[in-house]
Amino acid sequence: MSDSHPKPEDELAGSEQPFVAHLIELRDRLLWAVAAVAIAAVALALYPGPGELYDILAAPLIVHLPKGATLIATSVISPFMVPLKILMMAAFLIALPVVLYQVWAFIAPGLYAHEKKLVMPLVVSSTVLFFIGVAFCYFFVFGQVFSFIQSFAPKSITAAPDIEAYLSFVLTMFLAFGLAFEVPVAVVVLARMGVVSVEKLKEFRGYFVVLAFVIAAVVTPPDVVSQLALAVPMCLLYELGIWAAQVFIKHTQAPQESEDAA
């Protein structure tokens, strides 16, 4: 008995490439990504410079230190290595859109049209959300946290943080807030892949609130300000992810899935 709905021709048929061709393209994409980071690093080295970048990064802490206090270096090579690490970190963040585009361009030929509709918005939104998380941490959270910590410091103690310890703290906080702001992307991906339904995500709201506060307590300093600053946005972004998942599922269905739904 013949099928009344003939299977449409696979749009990826005939687009396969030899394995060596994939390796060559991967090499080229990696070179473009590395070149973007290198160009950004050279530009930052010329202006404003590694030392000035560290001053910008340390500004939220310096403002809340006692008058005359400053950061110290306990290692001989720290004054050279720490600004260099910050330079490379800043260069990677600036070049991140180019790096993600190279990843997208490499995997795009192997995706169906309806899958491409999903990937590109996720790449853009994940980049923007990560930057928003880092900016939120730098401009708001750091000031509140350092002010809260210094308010508990005894007057007999002069704070003189080590520059390597401060860099490690900053990177941990940036990573925590950058990834926390990726909650909507994770929710959309899980829902679109069919791992969990939107209804289940809605039922999981209460558990996610508890999970958000547990994560905030683990990855942030032991103060109420930073924990609330991380947990509350995660809960709000979870709600945003549920709404976005419904929109993405509706507009990124495969042709056969759309016919079945109709």
C-alpha positions in Angstrom: 0.0 0.0 0.0 1.6 3.2 -1.1 2.0 6.1 1.3 -0.4 9.0 0.6 2.3 11.4 1.9 5.5 10.7 0.0 8.6 11.5 1.9 10.2 14.8 0.7 13.6 14.7 -0.6 16.3 15.2 2.0 17.6 18.7 1.6 21.0 17.7 2.8 21.4 14.9 0.2 24.5 15.3 -1.9 26.0 17.9 0.4 28.4 15.4 2.1 32.1 16.3 2.0 35.2 14.1 2.3 36.7 13.8 5.8 39.9 15.7 4.7 37.8 18.6 3.4 36.1 18.8 6.9 39.6 18.9 8.5 40.8 21.6 6.2 37.7 23.7 6.8 38.0 23.2 10.6 41.6 24.4 10.4 40.6 27.5 8.4 37.8 28.3 10.9 40.2 27.9 13.9 42.8 30.2 12.2 40.2 32.9 11.6 39.1 32.6 15.3 42.7 32.8 16.5 43.4 35.7 14.2 40.4 37.6 15.6 41.6 37.1 19.2 45.2 38.1 18.2 44.0 41.3 16.4 41.9 42.3 19.5 44.9 41.6 21.8 47.2 43.7 19.7 44.7 46.6 19.6 44.2 46.4 23.4 48.0 46.2 24.0 48.3 49.5 22.1 45.4 51.1 23.7 44.6 51.3 26.6 47.4 48.8 27.5 47.6 45.8 29.9 48.3 48.0 33.0 45.3 50.3 32.3 43.1 47.2 31.7 43.9 45.9 35.2 43.2 49.4 36.6 39.8 49.3 35.0 39.1 45.8 36.3 40.3 46.8 39.8 38.3 50.0 40.0 35.3 48.6 41.8 37.5 47.3 44.6 39.8 50.3 44.8 36.9 52.6 45.4 35.9 50.7 48.6 39.4 50.3 50.0 40.6 52.5 52.9 42.2 55.8 51.8 45.8 55.1 50.7 45.4 51.3 50.5 46.2 49.5 47.3 46.6 46.1 45.8 49.8 44.2 46.2 51.8 41.6 44.3 53.2 38.7 46.3 54.9 37.0 43.3 57.9 38.4 41.4 56.3 37.9 38.0 52.7 38.9 39.0 53.0 42.5 37.8 53.7 41.1 34.3 51.6 38.0 34.1 48.4 39.2 35.7 47.9 42.2 33.3 48.8 39.9 30.4 46.1 37.4 31.5 43.6 40.2 31.7 44.6 41.4 28.2 44.0 37.9 26.7 40.7 37.6 28.5 39.5 40.9 27.2 40.7 40.1 23.7 38.8 36.8 23.7 35.6 38.5 24.9 35.9 41.2 22.2 36.5 38.5 19.5 33.8 36.2 20.9 31.2 37.1 18.2 33.8 36.2 15.5 34.7 33.0 17.2 31.0 32.0 17.5 30.4 32.9 13.9 33.2 30.6 12.8 31.6 27.8 14.9 28.3 28.5 13.3 29.7 28.6 9.7 31.4 25.2 10.3 28.3 23.4 11.4 25.7 25.2 9.3 26.1 23.1 6.1 25.1 20.0 8.1 21.8 21.5 9.4 18.4 21.5 8.0 16.6 24.8 7.2 14.4 24.6 10.3 17.4 23.8 12.5 19.3 26.8 11.1 16.4 29.0 12.3 17.1 27.8 15.8 20.9 27.9 15.9 21.6 31.4 14.8 19.2 33.2 17.2 20.7 31.0 20.0 24.3 31.9 19.1 23.4 35.6 19.1 21.3 35.5 22.2 23.8 33.4 24.2 26.6 35.9 23.3 24.4 38.9 24.3 23.3 37.3 27.5 26.8 36.4 28.6 28.0 40.0 28.1 25.0 41.2 30.0 25.8 38.9 32.9 29.4 40.0 33.0 28.4 43.7 32.8 25.8 43.2 35.5 28.5 41.6 37.7 31.0 44.4 37.1 28.8 47.5 37.3 26.4 46.4 40.1 27.4 43.3 42.0 31.1 44.2 42.6 30.2 47.6 44.2 27.6 46.1 46.5 29.8 43.1 47.5 33.0 45.1 48.2 31.0 47.7 50.1 29.3 45.0 52.2 32.7 43.2 52.9 34.5 46.4 53.9 31.7 47.4 56.3 32.7 44.3 58.3 36.4 44.9 58.3 37.9 45.9 61.7 39.5 49.4 61.7 42.7 47.8 63.0 43.1 45.9 59.7 44.4 47.5 56.5 43.1 45.7 53.4 45.8 45.0 50.8 44.4 42.3 48.4 46.8 40.3 46.2 46.4 41.0 42.5 46.4 37.3 41.6 43.8 36.5 44.2 41.7 39.4 42.9 42.0 38.2 39.3 40.9 34.7 40.3 37.9 36.1 42.2 36.9 38.3 39.3 37.1 35.5 36.7 35.1 33.2 39.0 32.4 35.8 39.4 32.3 36.7 35.7 32.0 33.1 34.7 29.3 32.5 37.3 27.2 35.4 36.2 27.9 34.9 32.5 26.7 31.3 32.7 23.8 32.1 35.0 22.4 34.5 32.4 22.5 31.6 29.9 19.5 30.0 31.7 17.0 31.0 28.9 19.2 29.4 26.2 19.5 26.2 28.2 15.7 26.1 28.7 15.0 26.7 25.0 17.5 24.0 23.9 16.1 21.4 26.4 12.5 22.1 25.3 13.2 22.1 21.6 15.2 18.9 21.7 12.3 17.2 23.5 14.2 16.5 26.6 11.5 18.1 28.7 8.2 19.7 27.8 7.2 23.3 28.4 4.5 22.0 30.9 7.1 20.2 32.9 9.3 23.3 32.9 6.4 25.3 34.4 5.9 22.6 37.1 9.6 22.8 37.9 9.4 26.5 38.8 9.4 25.9 42.6 12.3 23.5 42.5 14.3 25.9 40.2 14.0 28.7 42.7 15.5 26.5 45.4 18.2 25.3 42.9 19.0 28.9 42.0 19.7 29.9 45.6 21.8 26.7 46.2 23.9 27.5 43.1 24.3 31.2 44.3 25.3 30.1 47.7 28.0 27.8 46.3 29.6 30.0 43.6 29.4 33.5 45.2 31.0 34.9 48.3 29.2 34.1 51.6 27.2 37.3 51.7 23.5 37.9 51.1 24.0 40.7 48.5 25.9 38.6 45.9 23.7 35.5 46.5 20.5 37.5 45.9 22.1 39.3 42.9 22.7 35.9 41.3 19.6 33.9 42.3 16.9 36.5 41.6 18.0 37.1 37.9 18.3 33.3 37.4 14.6 32.9 38.5 13.5 35.8 36.2 15.5 34.4 33.3 14.0 31.0 33.8 10.6 32.5 33.2 11.9 34.2 30.1 13.3 30.9 28.9 9.9 29.2 29.3 8.2 32.0 27.2 11.1 31.9 24.6 10.8 28.1 24.4 7.2 28.2 23.3 8.0 30.8 20.6 11.0 28.8 19.3 9.2 25.5 19.2 6.4 27.1 17.2 8.7 28.7 14.6 11.4 26.0 14.2 9.4 22.9 13.5 10.4 20.6 10.7 8.0 20.6 7.7 6.7 17.1 8.7 6.2 18.2 12.3 4.2 21.2 11.1 2.0 19.0 9.0 1.4 16.6 11.9 0.5 19.4 14.2 -1.9 20.8 11.6 
